[in-house]
């Protein structure tokens, strides 16, 4: 049975997941100071898969679906994101820009289902696009055109992964993440071998500090295991409309943690860009609920008369 209102305990749990997912951009940036990006991503998904694949049964999806999700999320989203965070974009902005995956997911779902774009979705997309254009107009040493392009490509892979997982409908999302990681790690480690080289890989593994390994373990245990397990439990217990708006807090935590830990500057243009993107996300999430609420209220009044 679904509850419509979050209990205090579950609200705090959802808030903790958002804080972990948001601050993870800063944690990843710290880890990338010691590991090259493809190696860091490859090791992250190796840890996400092991030992869980020996403890959790394979989810009720095809191998093809698992492979598609693993390649899109692991090799695509995180491979590109970690590459971008390696000196091409600041963590705070990356946490914001990658949220355009919400709109790309909507577009992909419409293409597959033949639906038309609705008015409020156009407004939401225009707000988000305006925010991205503000960022593009202020590229500098901290954020390059390449970094922006890589994060937008990562967002596209994330959106495609959303469609794949939605169509797969796994019965256990934590098991889904673990088993699909078996298809994420090998291509990433192969890319590391080809582009970063065995010498750089060996040097990183042998010279990484405790902090570097902690950042790596946090990627798998905090971000993947704890985050997805809790998120899956909340989605099973509450309607999506109750839970999904919490994701609006990811860029807030992302940008806040970047300011706090990395002293990332927060000029007016960056705040303006964040406001535009978050407003776009808010319109996309809340407008349908507001419209439905007003329609139900109007119907109740008509019945009362």
Secondary structure as UniProt FT lines:
FT   HELIX           8..31
FT   TURN            32..34
FT   HELIX           37..49
FT   TURN            50..51
FT   HELIX           52..55
FT   HELIX           63..70
FT   HELIX           71..78
FT   HELIX           79..85
FT   TURN            86..88
FT   HELIX           91..97
FT   HELIX           98..100
FT   HELIX           101..113
FT   HELIX           119..136
FT   TURN            137..138
FT   HELIX           145..168
FT   HELIX           173..191
FT   HELIX           192..196
FT   HELIX           198..207
FT   HELIX           210..217
FT   HELIX           218..226
FT   HELIX           227..237
FT   HELIX           240..243
FT   HELIX           244..248
FT   HELIX           249..262
FT   HELIX           268..304
//
